């Protein structure tokens, strides 16, 4: 009798754990999206100053748990630089990864200070973003005619 009771309690406990895991995996409240935006050659820096015309490699990473990704965007202030609709590569059950090294050509931006923003969305609209600051200095062309 005592063994049956312990077995019943164990089955109830495992069933409860299964239900809790199932509920937490259902979207949208169980879905999460996380993003990371880093300078490839200086991953701990959050700001960088460059000369206009320099190419800067950015590492963009997004992962979602609970459903696939659906939209990834990189912008400088309000200027859209990159937009993709990648689902992400499945890493484990219901966990998807998007990663890209993007070469930012600063000659396409005017001198000034910019907030670089990387944003990723899941299928149900859950989103996250990460940011960096970049200051682009005007390229000085020396006069060689004299």
C-alpha positions in Angstrom: 0.0 0.0 0.0 2.8 2.4 1.0 4.6 1.6 -2.3 1.4 2.4 -4.3 1.1 5.8 -2.6 4.7 6.7 -3.2 4.4 5.6 -6.9 1.1 7.6 -7.3 2.7 10.7 -5.8 5.7 10.3 -8.1 3.5 10.0 -11.2 1.5 13.0 -10.2 4.7 15.0 -9.6 6.1 14.0 -13.0 2.8 14.8 -14.7 2.8 18.3 -13.1 6.3 18.9 -14.3 5.3 17.8 -17.8 2.3 20.2 -17.8 4.4 23.1 -16.5 7.0 22.5 -19.2 4.3 22.3 -21.9 2.7 25.5 -20.8 6.0 27.4 -20.6 6.8 26.3 -24.2 3.6 27.6 -25.6 3.7 31.1 -27.1 3.7 34.0 -26.9 4.3 34.2 -23.1 6.7 31.2 -23.2 8.8 32.5 -26.1 12.0 34.4 -25.6 14.3 36.2 -28.0 17.8 37.4 -27.1 20.2 39.4 -29.2 23.8 40.4 -29.2 25.6 43.0 -31.2 29.4 43.2 -30.9 32.4 44.7 -32.8 34.3 41.7 -34.1 37.7 43.0 -33.3 36.7 44.5 -29.9 33.8 42.4 -28.4 33.9 44.1 -25.0 33.7 47.7 -26.4 30.3 49.4 -26.7 31.6 52.5 -28.6 34.0 53.0 -31.4 35.4 55.9 -33.4 36.4 55.4 -37.0 37.2 57.4 -40.1 34.6 57.6 -42.9 35.3 54.9 -45.4 36.5 52.3 -42.9 34.9 48.9 -42.9 33.9 47.7 -39.5 32.9 44.0 -38.9 29.9 43.6 -36.6 28.8 40.3 -35.1 25.0 39.9 -35.0 23.6 37.0 -32.9 20.0 36.2 -32.1 18.4 33.2 -30.6 14.9 32.3 -29.7 13.3 29.7 -27.6 9.8 28.5 -28.2 9.5 29.3 -31.9 11.5 30.3 -34.9 12.8 33.7 -35.7 11.2 35.7 -38.4 12.9 39.1 -38.9 16.3 40.5 -38.2 17.2 44.2 -38.8 20.3 46.3 -38.3 19.9 50.1 -38.4 22.1 53.2 -37.8 19.8 55.7 -36.0 16.7 55.4 -38.2 18.5 54.3 -41.4 17.9 50.6 -42.2 21.2 48.9 -43.1 20.3 45.3 -43.2 17.0 43.3 -43.1 16.7 39.5 -43.4 13.9 37.0 -42.8 15.8 34.0 -41.4 14.2 31.4 -39.3 17.4 30.5 -37.5 19.1 27.2 -37.3 17.6 24.8 -34.9 20.1 24.1 -32.1 17.9 22.0 -29.7 14.2 21.4 -29.6 12.5 24.8 -30.0 15.7 26.8 -29.8 16.9 28.6 -33.0 20.1 30.6 -33.7 20.8 33.3 -36.2 24.3 34.6 -36.5 26.1 36.8 -39.1 29.3 38.8 -39.4 28.3 42.0 -41.3 30.8 44.4 -42.7 29.6 47.9 -42.2 30.9 50.3 -44.9 31.1 53.6 -43.2 31.5 55.5 -46.5 27.7 55.1 -46.9 27.1 57.1 -43.7 27.7 60.8 -43.1 30.2 61.8 -40.4 28.6 61.9 -37.0 27.5 59.8 -34.1 25.2 56.8 -34.7 23.4 54.3 -32.5 23.7 50.9 -34.2 20.7 48.8 -33.3 20.2 45.1 -34.0 16.7 43.8 -33.5 15.2 40.3 -34.0 11.6 39.1 -33.8 10.1 35.7 -33.4 7.1 34.4 -35.4 4.6 35.7 -32.8 6.3 39.1 -32.5 8.4 38.6 -29.4 11.5 40.8 -29.9 14.8 42.0 -28.4 17.4 44.4 -29.5 21.0 45.3 -28.8 22.9 48.4 -29.5 26.4 49.9 -30.0 27.6 53.5 -30.6 29.8 54.5 -33.5 31.3 57.9 -34.3 32.3 58.4 -37.8 35.0 61.1 -38.4 35.2 63.0 -41.7 38.0 61.6 -43.9 40.6 64.3 -44.4 42.2 64.2 -47.9 45.5 66.0 -47.8 46.4 68.4 -50.6 49.3 67.0 -52.5 49.3 69.7 -55.3 51.8 72.0 -53.6 
